Structure formats: structure tokens, C-alpha cells
Amino acid sequence: MGVAIRLLFALLMAVALFGYGVSGRSHFHKKPPHGGGGGRHRGGGKKGSVVSSPAVPPADDNTQPVTPPPPTSIVPSDPATPVEPAEPCVFDVRAYGAVGDGTTDDTQAFREVWRAACGAESAVLLVPSDGTFTITTTTFSGPCKSGLVFQQVDGVLMPPDGPDCWPPSDNRRQWLVFSNLDGMTLRGAGTIEGNGEDWWNLPCKPHRGPNGSTLRGPCDSPTLMRFFMSHNLVVEGLRVENSPEFHFRFDGCSDVRVDGLYISSPADSPNTDGIHVENTERVAIYNSRISNGDDCISIGTGSYDVDIQNVTCDHGHGISIGSLGVHNSQACVANVKVRNAVIRNSDNGVRIKTWQGGMGAVSGITFDTVLMENVRNCIIVDQYYCLDKRCMNQSTAVHVTDVSYANIRGSYDVRSAPIHFACSDTVPCTNITMSEVELLPFSGELVDDPFCWSAYGLQQTPTIPPISCLQEGLPESLLDNPDLKCR
């Protein structure tokens, strides 16, 4: 009897143990409390409580936890989600003390916000739309930490009002300078106001006045926006007005894109070039309108691979390469393309201008699909450029070669011949090609035939007016001339 009872007891214990193991595999985890977050509140803690370690069973509970078995099959993970770039930090100039009332000097706030933005991984420097901010001459220099600092100009930004308000210790040749930067974008829906009127009337350089009069104008006047020794730049969407001198200047830069600018100054404002490029490579200037008192776009020495498209120039001096070779210097410009441009009511259309006595070359220039409207000198090459007309003729000059004019149409001011090639006696212009050129008088009758001097090239299609003065071939004097070599 005792043996039977012991066997029965052992059998019941085995069944009990077997049944407990199955129950442990299936029902070990407790159901989370209603509204709880599952495993976030271990041991049934209340919502919002902080649990620093797993709950410990009471001392008199001898039950040992059972570890769940590994899954019997592998569950595939979700597809990888692309990592989105971090949102840039916004640095509002007002948070750094800028007032934006049009009177207060906000210079220090701009300098401080620049230092903060330049040190951030990704930054937007914001000039808010409800303010007018006045700052004095400032250089925004890099390199910046991330190499990418945006300036979002949505308000009005301007310098002091004229030379009398300019701080004596500030540089009078430039206002805002962006230096040693890589990957900066300057953009916005706001306005950069240059307050240039009082600068234009300084008693220095002569310029056009009302009713055909001549007034004197600025010498030391500031360029409004200068970019120096910087790369991968974008300037877009801004309205820029009334610069004391050049509106934009790019020096020693590369990989520059200018898009959607509106630049405006009066027709009689002196030296107010819209965009000037010098010693700069790979430049794109697109979809912009420029109304000013000097060159719409000017391209100086050391400029290569410049692409200009969909630009409208009103009054001013048109699109110019030069002036080049001043003070007997070497000048090199190559691979410039101007396409789909409109030039209205201007002294010049498309122009190349060089000084006598210079060296180097202008080559690989294309003007294609340009509409002229009431332009005085539609097509002009002037190798006798001189500001006061007292310059001496010299034996060297910058060589102008490989210049193409195609699909140039419109109207000209009859005070001048629409086509003018005045090339050097000793360094003639070569390989000029003309195709689909049709220029008619804006009013009145046709003037004299196009003018050519020491110009060699080819009229590929009949043009209006006919260009019979181009010479054929290549002058022997240009062969193996070391002064005409560039890089």
C-alpha cells in the first residue's frame, strides 16, 4: 500500500511539473494595465512612474521566472528608412540684438549671429521680413564649420545713408564682403538697398546728367556685395537697388551660380555695374533683370567658363568683356557664352573692350540669340579703349579671337553704326564669325556701313546691314607671338 501511494504521488508530481512548463511557455508575460505601454511599466507600476530596475519577486515567492524560447522562425525587418538630413538651425538676427527699425546700427548683432551660424553644422541666418536693418562695412569670413551657411534675406538690408554717414574708420571701397567660404547660399525675397545717390554726386568722375549735361561722380565709392576667394556659391532671388558702385563683384571665386536677381539703379548712376566677374571660373548667371548706369554684366581678366542665359539688360552699357590690359598688363578671358539675352535702350549691346599696350587673349566667345532694342552700339569690339581719349597707340594689345555672333536681331540707335570692329594695328582681331545678324534702325534711316579696322573673319550668312569689311585669313604677325599666350 505504501509503495502504491508513493508511485501515485510521483506520477502526479510529474504531471504537475509538465503542465507548469507548458503554462510558462504560453502565458508568462502579464497583460499590460489598461492604457499602459506594455513593457514600459514593469511590475504593474502606475502610468508615469519611473522604474529604474525590473521588479523583484517577494522574498517568500520561490517561483523562478522562465525564459521564453527563441522564435521558431525569423521575422524579416522593415525596409531601411533613408536618413533625412538634419533640419538647419535658424539664427534670427533679432535674437542677437538686431532692432530693424531702419535707424539703429545693427552691425554688432549681424557679426555675432554670423559667428554663431558659421559654427553650426547646418544654419540659416535669417533677416526677417518685417524689419529694415542698417549695418556698416562688415566682412563675413569663413571657413565655416559645415561649409554650408544660408543667408535668408527677407527684410531690407542697407548701409549708412551716403558718404557723410559712413563711419570714418570703415573701408569706403566695399560694404558687405563674403570671404573664404565654401558652399554658401545667399537668397531671399527681401531687398538690399544701397543708398547710393549721394555717392554718385561726389566731385570725382564725370558722368551723364540731365538734359545732356555732364556731372562729376564718385571715386572711392563702395561695392555693395563682394565675394572673395570663395567656392560653390549660390546667389538667388534678391532685389538689389541703388548701389554706390558695383552691385555684385566676384573675385577669385569658382563654381558660382547667380539666378533670379533683380538689380536696379538709374541710367545716370556712374560705375554701377550689375554683376562683375574677375579671376573667377565656372560662373552661371541666369534669369535675371538688370537696370543700371554702367555695364549690365562685366567680365574681367582671369575669367573662364562663364555662361549667361535669359538675362535682360535695361539702359546702361550692355554686356561687356573688359576692359582688359590696362597699364600694359596681361589679361586672359576664355569660354564665355551669352544666350537668350535682351538688351534695351542701352549705349552698347555686346562689347569687348581692351586697352592699347596690354597682352594676353580673349578667346572662345559666343553671343547667340540676343535681341536688341534701341541700342546705340549693338556689336562692338574696341581695342582702343581709353577713358579720356588721350591714350597713345602702342605696339602690343590683348588678342581678340574666336568670337561668334549668331542670331543677333533688333533695332539700333542711328547715331552710331550698329557694328563696330576697331582692332589693333599690330594685333588684329581674328576668326570673327557672323551668322543670322539682322539689325534695323529704331527710327530714321540706315546709317553708314559697319566699321572694321584690322578685323579678320567670315560672314557665314547674309546679314543686315551687310558686313563686307571683314578680311579673310590670318595675319602672319600673330603667328608664334608669345605675348598672346594664356594658360
PAMITI-929094 format. One record per residue (C-alpha): x, y, z; residue in three letters; residue number from 0. Coordinates in steps of 0.25 Angstrom, whole numbers, plus 5000, padded with zeros to 4 digits. Example, Ala and Ser with C-alpha at 12.3 -4.5 7.8 and 13.67 -1.06 7.14 Angstrom:
<sites>
<<5049; 4982; 5031>; ALA; 0>
<<5055; 4996; 5029>; SER; 1>
</sites>
This chain:
<sites>
<<5000; 5000; 5000>; MET; 0>
<<5011; 5010; 5004>; GLY; 1>
<<5018; 5007; 4991>; VAL; 2>
<<5006; 5009; 4982>; ALA; 3>
<<5003; 5023; 4989>; ILE; 4>
<<5018; 5027; 4987>; ARG; 5>
<<5017; 5023; 4972>; LEU; 6>
<<5004; 5031; 4970>; LEU; 7>
<<5009; 5043; 4977>; PHE; 8>
<<5022; 5043; 4968>; ALA; 9>
<<5012; 5042; 4955>; LEU; 10>
<<5004; 5054; 4960>; LEU; 11>
<<5017; 5062; 4962>; MET; 12>
<<5022; 5059; 4948>; ALA; 13>
<<5008; 5063; 4942>; VAL; 14>
<<5008; 5075; 4950>; ALA; 15>
<<5022; 5079; 4946>; LEU; 16>
<<5019; 5076; 4931>; PHE; 17>
<<5007; 5085; 4932>; GLY; 18>
<<5014; 5096; 4938>; TYR; 19>
<<5025; 5097; 4928>; GLY; 20>
<<5014; 5098; 4917>; VAL; 21>
<<5007; 5109; 4924>; SER; 22>
<<5020; 5116; 4926>; GLY; 23>
<<5023; 5116; 4911>; ARG; 24>
<<5009; 5121; 4907>; SER; 25>
<<5005; 5131; 4918>; HIS; 26>
<<5018; 5136; 4925>; PHE; 27>
<<5016; 5151; 4921>; HIS; 28>
<<5005; 5159; 4929>; LYS; 29>
<<4995; 5167; 4921>; LYS; 30>
<<4999; 5181; 4922>; PRO; 31>
<<4990; 5190; 4930>; PRO; 32>
<<4979; 5197; 4923>; HIS; 33>
<<4984; 5208; 4915>; GLY; 34>
<<4998; 5205; 4918>; GLY; 35>
<<5010; 5204; 4909>; GLY; 36>
<<5013; 5189; 4910>; GLY; 37>
<<5027; 5187; 4915>; GLY; 38>
<<5029; 5201; 4919>; ARG; 39>
<<5023; 5199; 4933>; HIS; 40>
<<5029; 5186; 4938>; ARG; 41>
<<5023; 5180; 4951>; GLY; 42>
<<5009; 5187; 4948>; GLY; 43>
<<5015; 5201; 4952>; GLY; 44>
<<5005; 5213; 4950>; LYS; 45>
<<5006; 5221; 4938>; LYS; 46>
<<5016; 5232; 4938>; GLY; 47>
<<5024; 5225; 4949>; SER; 48>
<<5039; 5223; 4947>; VAL; 49>
<<5045; 5209; 4949>; VAL; 50>
<<5060; 5208; 4950>; SER; 51>
<<5061; 5193; 4950>; SER; 52>
<<5052; 5180; 4948>; PRO; 53>
<<5042; 5177; 4959>; ALA; 54>
<<5048; 5167; 4969>; VAL; 55>
<<5039; 5156; 4974>; PRO; 56>
<<5035; 5156; 4989>; PRO; 57>
<<5045; 5148; 4998>; ALA; 58>
<<5035; 5137; 5001>; ASP; 59>
<<5032; 5135; 4986>; ASP; 60>
<<5040; 5123; 4982>; ASN; 61>
<<5035; 5123; 4967>; THR; 62>
<<5047; 5125; 4957>; GLN; 63>
<<5044; 5132; 4944>; PRO; 64>
<<5044; 5124; 4932>; VAL; 65>
<<5052; 5130; 4920>; THR; 66>
<<5043; 5130; 4907>; PRO; 67>
<<5049; 5121; 4896>; PRO; 68>
<<5055; 5128; 4883>; PRO; 69>
<<5045; 5129; 4872>; PRO; 70>
<<5043; 5117; 4863>; THR; 71>
<<5044; 5126; 4850>; SER; 72>
<<5052; 5139; 4846>; ILE; 73>
<<5043; 5151; 4845>; VAL; 74>
<<5048; 5160; 4834>; PRO; 75>
<<5051; 5174; 4838>; SER; 76>
<<5044; 5186; 4832>; ASP; 77>
<<5051; 5192; 4820>; PRO; 78>
<<5062; 5202; 4823>; ALA; 79>
<<5057; 5217; 4824>; THR; 80>
<<5066; 5227; 4817>; PRO; 81>
<<5073; 5236; 4827>; VAL; 82>
<<5067; 5250; 4825>; GLU; 83>
<<5077; 5262; 4827>; PRO; 84>
<<5076; 5269; 4839>; ALA; 85>
<<5068; 5282; 4839>; GLU; 86>
<<5076; 5294; 4839>; PRO; 87>
<<5077; 5303; 4851>; CYS; 88>
<<5070; 5317; 4849>; VAL; 89>
<<5078; 5328; 4854>; PHE; 90>
<<5069; 5341; 4854>; ASP; 91>
<<5077; 5354; 4855>; VAL; 92>
<<5067; 5359; 4865>; ARG; 93>
<<5071; 5348; 4875>; ALA; 94>
<<5085; 5354; 4875>; TYR; 95>
<<5080; 5368; 4878>; GLY; 96>
<<5077; 5374; 4864>; ALA; 97>
<<5065; 5384; 4864>; VAL; 98>
<<5062; 5386; 4849>; GLY; 99>
<<5056; 5400; 4851>; ASP; 100>
<<5064; 5406; 4839>; GLY; 101>
<<5071; 5415; 4849>; THR; 102>
<<5078; 5407; 4859>; THR; 103>
<<5092; 5402; 4856>; ASP; 104>
<<5090; 5386; 4855>; ASP; 105>
<<5105; 5383; 4851>; THR; 106>
<<5109; 5376; 4864>; GLN; 107>
<<5097; 5367; 4864>; ALA; 108>
<<5100; 5363; 4850>; PHE; 109>
<<5114; 5360; 4853>; ARG; 110>
<<5110; 5352; 4865>; GLU; 111>
<<5099; 5344; 4858>; VAL; 112>
<<5109; 5341; 4847>; TRP; 113>
<<5119; 5335; 4857>; ARG; 114>
<<5108; 5326; 4863>; ALA; 115>
<<5103; 5321; 4849>; ALA; 116>
<<5117; 5319; 4844>; CYS; 117>
<<5120; 5310; 4855>; GLY; 118>
<<5107; 5301; 4854>; ALA; 119>
<<5106; 5288; 4846>; GLU; 120>
<<5095; 5294; 4837>; SER; 121>
<<5090; 5308; 4838>; ALA; 122>
<<5080; 5318; 4833>; VAL; 123>
<<5084; 5333; 4836>; LEU; 124>
<<5070; 5340; 4835>; LEU; 125>
<<5068; 5354; 4833>; VAL; 126>
<<5053; 5355; 4836>; PRO; 127>
<<5043; 5361; 4826>; SER; 128>
<<5037; 5371; 4836>; ASP; 129>
<<5050; 5379; 4838>; GLY; 130>
<<5059; 5389; 4832>; THR; 131>
<<5073; 5386; 4837>; PHE; 132>
<<5085; 5396; 4835>; THR; 133>
<<5099; 5391; 4837>; ILE; 134>
<<5113; 5397; 4834>; THR; 135>
<<5124; 5391; 4826>; THR; 136>
<<5126; 5376; 4830>; THR; 137>
<<5133; 5364; 4825>; THR; 138>
<<5126; 5351; 4827>; PHE; 139>
<<5138; 5341; 4827>; SER; 140>
<<5140; 5326; 4827>; GLY; 141>
<<5143; 5315; 4827>; PRO; 142>
<<5130; 5311; 4834>; CYS; 143>
<<5129; 5298; 4841>; LYS; 144>
<<5119; 5291; 4832>; SER; 145>
<<5123; 5299; 4820>; GLY; 146>
<<5108; 5302; 4818>; LEU; 147>
<<5103; 5315; 4823>; VAL; 148>
<<5090; 5320; 4817>; PHE; 149>
<<5086; 5335; 4818>; GLN; 150>
<<5071; 5337; 4816>; GLN; 151>
<<5069; 5352; 4814>; VAL; 152>
<<5054; 5354; 4814>; ASP; 153>
<<5054; 5368; 4820>; GLY; 154>
<<5062; 5381; 4816>; VAL; 155>
<<5077; 5381; 4818>; LEU; 156>
<<5085; 5394; 4815>; MET; 157>
<<5097; 5402; 4818>; PRO; 158>
<<5098; 5416; 4825>; PRO; 159>
<<5092; 5427; 4816>; ASP; 160>
<<5103; 5433; 4808>; GLY; 161>
<<5117; 5437; 4810>; PRO; 162>
<<5114; 5447; 4821>; ASP; 163>
<<5108; 5436; 4830>; CYS; 164>
<<5119; 5426; 4826>; TRP; 165>
<<5128; 5423; 4839>; PRO; 166>
<<5142; 5429; 4837>; PRO; 167>
<<5149; 5416; 4841>; SER; 168>
<<5141; 5408; 4831>; ASP; 169>
<<5146; 5404; 4817>; ASN; 170>
<<5140; 5413; 4806>; ARG; 171>
<<5142; 5403; 4795>; ARG; 172>
<<5133; 5392; 4799>; GLN; 173>
<<5121; 5389; 4808>; TRP; 174>
<<5118; 5374; 4810>; LEU; 175>
<<5129; 5364; 4808>; VAL; 176>
<<5128; 5349; 4808>; PHE; 177>
<<5141; 5343; 4809>; SER; 178>
<<5148; 5329; 4809>; ASN; 179>
<<5134; 5322; 4808>; LEU; 180>
<<5131; 5308; 4802>; ASP; 181>
<<5116; 5305; 4800>; GLY; 182>
<<5109; 5317; 4804>; MET; 183>
<<5095; 5321; 4798>; THR; 184>
<<5090; 5336; 4799>; LEU; 185>
<<5076; 5337; 4796>; ARG; 186>
<<5062; 5343; 4800>; GLY; 187>
<<5050; 5351; 4796>; ALA; 188>
<<5055; 5363; 4802>; GLY; 189>
<<5063; 5376; 4797>; THR; 190>
<<5077; 5380; 4799>; ILE; 191>
<<5077; 5396; 4797>; GLU; 192>
<<5090; 5402; 4794>; GLY; 193>
<<5086; 5417; 4797>; ASN; 194>
<<5096; 5421; 4786>; GLY; 195>
<<5090; 5435; 4782>; GLU; 196>
<<5099; 5443; 4790>; ASP; 197>
<<5111; 5435; 4786>; TRP; 198>
<<5108; 5437; 4771>; TRP; 199>
<<5109; 5452; 4772>; ASN; 200>
<<5123; 5453; 4779>; LEU; 201>
<<5132; 5462; 4771>; PRO; 202>
<<5141; 5452; 4764>; CYS; 203>
<<5138; 5444; 4752>; LYS; 204>
<<5129; 5450; 4741>; PRO; 205>
<<5116; 5444; 4737>; HIS; 206>
<<5103; 5447; 4729>; ARG; 207>
<<5094; 5457; 4735>; GLY; 208>
<<5080; 5462; 4732>; PRO; 209>
<<5077; 5469; 4718>; ASN; 210>
<<5091; 5464; 4712>; GLY; 211>
<<5099; 5471; 4723>; SER; 212>
<<5112; 5465; 4730>; THR; 213>
<<5113; 5463; 4745>; LEU; 214>
<<5124; 5458; 4753>; ARG; 215>
<<5123; 5446; 4761>; GLY; 216>
<<5129; 5436; 4771>; PRO; 217>
<<5144; 5431; 4772>; CYS; 218>
<<5145; 5424; 4785>; ASP; 219>
<<5131; 5418; 4786>; SER; 220>
<<5127; 5404; 4792>; PRO; 221>
<<5124; 5392; 4784>; THR; 222>
<<5111; 5387; 4790>; LEU; 223>
<<5113; 5372; 4791>; MET; 224>
<<5127; 5366; 4789>; ARG; 225>
<<5130; 5351; 4789>; PHE; 226>
<<5145; 5348; 4790>; PHE; 227>
<<5153; 5335; 4790>; MET; 228>
<<5140; 5326; 4791>; SER; 229>
<<5135; 5314; 4784>; HIS; 230>
<<5121; 5307; 4782>; ASN; 231>
<<5113; 5320; 4783>; LEU; 232>
<<5098; 5322; 4780>; VAL; 233>
<<5092; 5336; 4780>; VAL; 234>
<<5077; 5335; 4776>; GLU; 235>
<<5064; 5343; 4777>; GLY; 236>
<<5069; 5356; 4783>; LEU; 237>
<<5065; 5370; 4779>; ARG; 238>
<<5077; 5379; 4780>; VAL; 239>
<<5076; 5394; 4777>; GLU; 240>
<<5084; 5407; 4776>; ASN; 241>
<<5098; 5402; 4779>; SER; 242>
<<5108; 5413; 4781>; PRO; 243>
<<5117; 5406; 4771>; GLU; 244>
<<5117; 5391; 4766>; PHE; 245>
<<5105; 5384; 4771>; HIS; 246>
<<5112; 5370; 4771>; PHE; 247>
<<5126; 5366; 4770>; ARG; 248>
<<5132; 5352; 4769>; PHE; 249>
<<5148; 5352; 4771>; ASP; 250>
<<5156; 5339; 4772>; GLY; 251>
<<5144; 5330; 4773>; CYS; 252>
<<5139; 5317; 4766>; SER; 253>
<<5126; 5310; 4763>; ASP; 254>
<<5117; 5322; 4765>; VAL; 255>
<<5102; 5321; 4761>; ARG; 256>
<<5094; 5334; 4761>; VAL; 257>
<<5079; 5332; 4758>; ASP; 258>
<<5067; 5341; 4758>; GLY; 259>
<<5073; 5354; 4762>; LEU; 260>
<<5066; 5368; 4760>; TYR; 261>
<<5077; 5379; 4760>; ILE; 262>
<<5072; 5394; 4759>; SER; 263>
<<5079; 5407; 4758>; SER; 264>
<<5077; 5420; 4750>; PRO; 265>
<<5082; 5421; 4736>; ALA; 266>
<<5091; 5432; 4740>; ASP; 267>
<<5097; 5425; 4752>; SER; 268>
<<5112; 5424; 4750>; PRO; 269>
<<5120; 5411; 4751>; ASN; 270>
<<5108; 5403; 4756>; THR; 271>
<<5112; 5390; 4749>; ASP; 272>
<<5101; 5380; 4751>; GLY; 273>
<<5110; 5368; 4753>; ILE; 274>
<<5125; 5368; 4751>; HIS; 275>
<<5133; 5355; 4750>; VAL; 276>
<<5148; 5355; 4751>; GLU; 277>
<<5159; 5344; 4753>; ASN; 278>
<<5147; 5334; 4755>; THR; 279>
<<5144; 5321; 4748>; GLU; 280>
<<5131; 5313; 4745>; ARG; 281>
<<5120; 5324; 4746>; VAL; 282>
<<5106; 5323; 4743>; ALA; 283>
<<5097; 5336; 4742>; ILE; 284>
<<5083; 5332; 4739>; TYR; 285>
<<5069; 5338; 4739>; ASN; 286>
<<5072; 5352; 4744>; SER; 287>
<<5068; 5366; 4740>; ARG; 288>
<<5078; 5377; 4742>; ILE; 289>
<<5075; 5392; 4740>; SER; 290>
<<5087; 5401; 4744>; ASN; 291>
<<5096; 5412; 4739>; GLY; 292>
<<5108; 5404; 4735>; ASP; 293>
<<5111; 5390; 4729>; ASP; 294>
<<5100; 5381; 4732>; CYS; 295>
<<5110; 5369; 4733>; ILE; 296>
<<5125; 5372; 4732>; SER; 297>
<<5135; 5361; 4731>; ILE; 298>
<<5149; 5364; 4735>; GLY; 299>
<<5163; 5357; 4734>; THR; 300>
<<5164; 5343; 4739>; GLY; 301>
<<5150; 5339; 4736>; SER; 302>
<<5147; 5325; 4730>; TYR; 303>
<<5135; 5317; 4726>; ASP; 304>
<<5124; 5328; 4728>; VAL; 305>
<<5110; 5324; 4724>; ASP; 306>
<<5100; 5335; 4723>; ILE; 307>
<<5085; 5332; 4720>; GLN; 308>
<<5072; 5338; 4720>; ASN; 309>
<<5077; 5352; 4725>; VAL; 310>
<<5070; 5365; 4722>; THR; 311>
<<5078; 5378; 4722>; CYS; 312>
<<5071; 5392; 4722>; ASP; 313>
<<5079; 5404; 4719>; HIS; 314>
<<5093; 5404; 4724>; GLY; 315>
<<5105; 5399; 4715>; HIS; 316>
<<5101; 5385; 4712>; GLY; 317>
<<5109; 5372; 4714>; ILE; 318>
<<5124; 5375; 4713>; SER; 319>
<<5136; 5367; 4713>; ILE; 320>
<<5147; 5376; 4719>; GLY; 321>
<<5153; 5386; 4720>; SER; 322>
<<5165; 5378; 4719>; LEU; 323>
<<5180; 5380; 4718>; GLY; 324>
<<5181; 5394; 4726>; VAL; 325>
<<5195; 5399; 4729>; HIS; 326>
<<5201; 5389; 4720>; ASN; 327>
<<5196; 5377; 4728>; SER; 328>
<<5193; 5363; 4723>; GLN; 329>
<<5179; 5359; 4722>; ALA; 330>
<<5172; 5345; 4719>; CYS; 331>
<<5158; 5342; 4717>; VAL; 332>
<<5152; 5329; 4711>; ALA; 333>
<<5140; 5322; 4708>; ASN; 334>
<<5129; 5332; 4710>; VAL; 335>
<<5115; 5329; 4705>; LYS; 336>
<<5103; 5339; 4705>; VAL; 337>
<<5090; 5333; 4700>; ARG; 338>
<<5075; 5337; 4700>; ASN; 339>
<<5078; 5351; 4705>; ALA; 340>
<<5070; 5364; 4703>; VAL; 341>
<<5077; 5378; 4703>; ILE; 342>
<<5068; 5390; 4703>; ARG; 343>
<<5071; 5405; 4702>; ASN; 344>
<<5086; 5403; 4704>; SER; 345>
<<5099; 5410; 4700>; ASP; 346>
<<5104; 5397; 4696>; ASN; 347>
<<5099; 5383; 4693>; GLY; 348>
<<5110; 5372; 4694>; VAL; 349>
<<5124; 5378; 4695>; ARG; 350>
<<5139; 5374; 4696>; ILE; 351>
<<5148; 5386; 4701>; LYS; 352>
<<5163; 5386; 4703>; THR; 353>
<<5174; 5396; 4705>; TRP; 354>
<<5186; 5398; 4696>; GLN; 355>
<<5199; 5392; 4702>; GLY; 356>
<<5192; 5380; 4708>; GLY; 357>
<<5196; 5366; 4706>; MET; 358>
<<5189; 5352; 4706>; GLY; 359>
<<5176; 5348; 4699>; ALA; 360>
<<5161; 5348; 4699>; VAL; 361>
<<5156; 5335; 4692>; SER; 362>
<<5144; 5325; 4691>; GLY; 363>
<<5133; 5336; 4692>; ILE; 364>
<<5119; 5333; 4687>; THR; 365>
<<5108; 5343; 4686>; PHE; 366>
<<5095; 5335; 4682>; ASP; 367>
<<5081; 5339; 4681>; THR; 368>
<<5082; 5353; 4686>; VAL; 369>
<<5070; 5363; 4684>; LEU; 370>
<<5074; 5378; 4683>; MET; 371>
<<5064; 5389; 4685>; GLU; 372>
<<5069; 5403; 4682>; ASN; 373>
<<5083; 5400; 4685>; VAL; 374>
<<5094; 5410; 4681>; ARG; 375>
<<5106; 5401; 4678>; ASN; 376>
<<5099; 5387; 4676>; CYS; 377>
<<5112; 5379; 4673>; ILE; 378>
<<5125; 5386; 4677>; ILE; 379>
<<5140; 5382; 4679>; VAL; 380>
<<5148; 5393; 4683>; ASP; 381>
<<5163; 5391; 4685>; GLN; 382>
<<5166; 5406; 4687>; TYR; 383>
<<5158; 5407; 4700>; TYR; 384>
<<5162; 5420; 4707>; CYS; 385>
<<5155; 5428; 4717>; LEU; 386>
<<5159; 5441; 4713>; ASP; 387>
<<5163; 5439; 4699>; LYS; 388>
<<5177; 5443; 4700>; ARG; 389>
<<5183; 5429; 4701>; CYS; 390>
<<5195; 5427; 4692>; MET; 391>
<<5195; 5416; 4681>; ASN; 392>
<<5204; 5404; 4685>; GLN; 393>
<<5210; 5392; 4679>; SER; 394>
<<5204; 5382; 4687>; THR; 395>
<<5190; 5378; 4690>; ALA; 396>
<<5181; 5367; 4696>; VAL; 397>
<<5178; 5358; 4685>; HIS; 398>
<<5163; 5356; 4682>; VAL; 399>
<<5160; 5343; 4674>; THR; 400>
<<5149; 5332; 4672>; ASP; 401>
<<5137; 5341; 4674>; VAL; 402>
<<5124; 5337; 4669>; SER; 403>
<<5111; 5345; 4667>; TYR; 404>
<<5099; 5337; 4663>; ALA; 405>
<<5084; 5341; 4663>; ASN; 406>
<<5086; 5355; 4667>; ILE; 407>
<<5074; 5363; 4664>; ARG; 408>
<<5067; 5376; 4667>; GLY; 409>
<<5068; 5391; 4666>; SER; 410>
<<5079; 5401; 4667>; TYR; 411>
<<5080; 5416; 4670>; ASP; 412>
<<5085; 5423; 4657>; VAL; 413>
<<5095; 5432; 4664>; ARG; 414>
<<5105; 5421; 4662>; SER; 415>
<<5108; 5409; 4653>; ALA; 416>
<<5101; 5396; 4659>; PRO; 417>
<<5114; 5388; 4656>; ILE; 418>
<<5128; 5393; 4660>; HIS; 419>
<<5141; 5385; 4660>; PHE; 420>
<<5152; 5395; 4664>; ALA; 421>
<<5164; 5385; 4665>; CYS; 422>
<<5179; 5387; 4668>; SER; 423>
<<5188; 5390; 4656>; ASP; 424>
<<5199; 5381; 4661>; THR; 425>
<<5189; 5370; 4668>; VAL; 426>
<<5177; 5369; 4659>; PRO; 427>
<<5164; 5362; 4663>; CYS; 428>
<<5163; 5348; 4657>; THR; 429>
<<5153; 5338; 4654>; ASN; 430>
<<5141; 5346; 4656>; ILE; 431>
<<5128; 5339; 4650>; THR; 432>
<<5115; 5346; 4647>; MET; 433>
<<5102; 5338; 4645>; SER; 434>
<<5088; 5342; 4645>; GLU; 435>
<<5090; 5356; 4649>; VAL; 436>
<<5079; 5366; 4646>; GLU; 437>
<<5079; 5380; 4651>; LEU; 438>
<<5070; 5391; 4647>; LEU; 439>
<<5069; 5406; 4651>; PRO; 440>
<<5060; 5408; 4663>; PHE; 441>
<<5055; 5421; 4656>; SER; 442>
<<5060; 5429; 4644>; GLY; 443>
<<5068; 5423; 4632>; GLU; 444>
<<5080; 5414; 4631>; LEU; 445>
<<5094; 5420; 4635>; VAL; 446>
<<5107; 5417; 4629>; ASP; 447>
<<5112; 5402; 4627>; ASP; 448>
<<5118; 5395; 4638>; PRO; 449>
<<5132; 5399; 4642>; PHE; 450>
<<5144; 5389; 4642>; CYS; 451>
<<5159; 5392; 4645>; TRP; 452>
<<5169; 5381; 4645>; SER; 453>
<<5157; 5371; 4647>; ALA; 454>
<<5158; 5357; 4641>; TYR; 455>
<<5147; 5347; 4640>; GLY; 456>
<<5135; 5341; 4632>; LEU; 457>
<<5121; 5345; 4629>; GLN; 458>
<<5114; 5332; 4629>; GLN; 459>
<<5100; 5336; 4625>; THR; 460>
<<5095; 5349; 4618>; PRO; 461>
<<5094; 5360; 4629>; THR; 462>
<<5086; 5373; 4631>; ILE; 463>
<<5094; 5382; 4629>; PRO; 464>
<<5104; 5375; 4621>; PRO; 465>
<<5117; 5373; 4627>; ILE; 466>
<<5127; 5373; 4615>; SER; 467>
<<5139; 5379; 4623>; CYS; 468>
<<5143; 5367; 4630>; LEU; 469>
<<5157; 5362; 4624>; GLN; 470>
<<5160; 5347; 4621>; GLU; 471>
<<5171; 5339; 4626>; GLY; 472>
<<5181; 5341; 4638>; LEU; 473>
<<5191; 5351; 4639>; PRO; 474>
<<5206; 5346; 4639>; GLU; 475>
<<5209; 5356; 4650>; SER; 476>
<<5201; 5347; 4660>; LEU; 477>
<<5208; 5334; 4658>; LEU; 478>
<<5216; 5329; 4670>; ASP; 479>
<<5215; 5342; 4677>; ASN; 480>
<<5218; 5339; 4692>; PRO; 481>
<<5211; 5352; 4697>; ASP; 482>
<<5197; 5346; 4692>; LEU; 483>
<<5198; 5333; 4700>; LYS; 484>
<<5190; 5330; 4712>; CYS; 485>
<<5189; 5318; 4721>; ARG; 486>
</sites>
